[in-house]
Amino acid sequence: MTLSLYALTVLIWGSTWLAIYFQLGEVPVNVSVFYRFALAAILLLPWMWITGKLQKTDRSDHKFMMLQGACLFSLNFICFYNATQYITSGLVAVVFSLATLYNAVNNRVFWKEAIPSKVILAGVIGTSGLILLFLPELMESQNGGGVSTDTLKGLLLAALGTYFFSLGNMISKRHSLKGVKPLTTNAYAMAYGSFILIGILIVTGQPLVMDTRPQYLGALVYLSVFGSIVGFTAYLTLVARLGANKAAYATVMFPVVALLLSSWFESYQWQVTSFVGLGLTMIGNVIMNLDMEKWFRRGLIAD
């Protein structure tokens, strides 16, 4: 079950980059982010309540779920979507893969956990592989031999979005320690994130523009149902089972899926550095999961 959740997270989040690409156009990115999580909340929260799966929560839980909505279902995606205006989506994916290292540091800061040397080694190797995978895009981001101001803006936005994502992981860990399951926290947090997003739209004066093309609407449904409800539930279940450090390595793996899809839909050209990068990413994954079999034998991961 745990390995299935890991594979599901990688495959779904690896494909969401293509869906986001299909949404670019008439609708401002902040509005698209709002549509995504508003639809997810409208679908998930009533279903949880009708089926009796919604757990009882207290005021303290809702304060943290509001913070979770800000970190995981609004501010981070505003950063990611807007970062793509300055740098390519592949480069954003590379920056996002740093969530593994962010989580290790934040676990130390918030939960006083030691940073495992294996996490650092696997993160460095995996991220190095991703840099090689997207080396052509990195080279294209240069301007006259140096990094442009727009590139720096994109990198800072992507890094900030990844940090928000990592903070959301820490909040999710708090929920799991208290026994509140990801489906319940996601349902409320997506609703809170939607309210935060609509507030941002009001303050910035952005109208709710809609694109009625099947391409846009199909991408919206996929991002809301699979990318948000299914993907985040699977991922945060991994956070509860494996801890934020190991769960976050999915963020290193999913850009590989995005790259494979890009080769089909966006004519990505494989080079020698691409294959070397893919190999390094696989090695990092093996290092991160070396003791997975031992955990299963000891029964520390319930399937």
Number of C-alpha atoms within 10 A of each C-alpha: 9 17 11 11 19 20 16 18 27 24 20 22 26 25 24 22 24 18 20 19 14 15 21 14 10 11 16 17 21 23 19 24 25 25 21 24 29 22 20 26 25 15 15 21 21 13 14 15 13 9 8 9 13 19 14 8 11 8 8 9 17 15 13 18 27 22 18 27 28 25 24 29 31 29 21 24 24 20 23 24 24 18 26 21 14 19 22 17 22 23 26 25 26 26 25 25 25 22 29 27 22 23 28 24 19 20 22 13 11 11 12 10 12 11 16 10 10 14 21 18 15 26 28 18 21 30 26 18 27 30 23 22 29 21 18 15 16 17 12 11 20 14 12 7 8 10 14 14 12 16 22 15 16 25 22 15 25 29 24 19 28 28 21 24 26 29 24 24 28 20 18 26 23 16 19 18 10 10 11 18 19 24 22 21 27 27 26 22 29 31 24 24 28 26 19 19 25 20 12 17 16 12 9 10 9 13 11 15 11 14 13 9 9 9 12 22 15 15 19 24 17 19 27 24 18 20 25 25 23 19 23 20 22 23 25 27 22 22 21 20 18 17 19 25 26 19 25 29 26 24 23 28 27 22 29 27 17 22 26 16 17 17 12 10 10 11 10 12 11 12 13 9 17 21 14 16 24 21 17 22 26 19 15 26 20 14 16 21 16 11 10 15 11 12 14 13 9 9 10 12 15 10 10
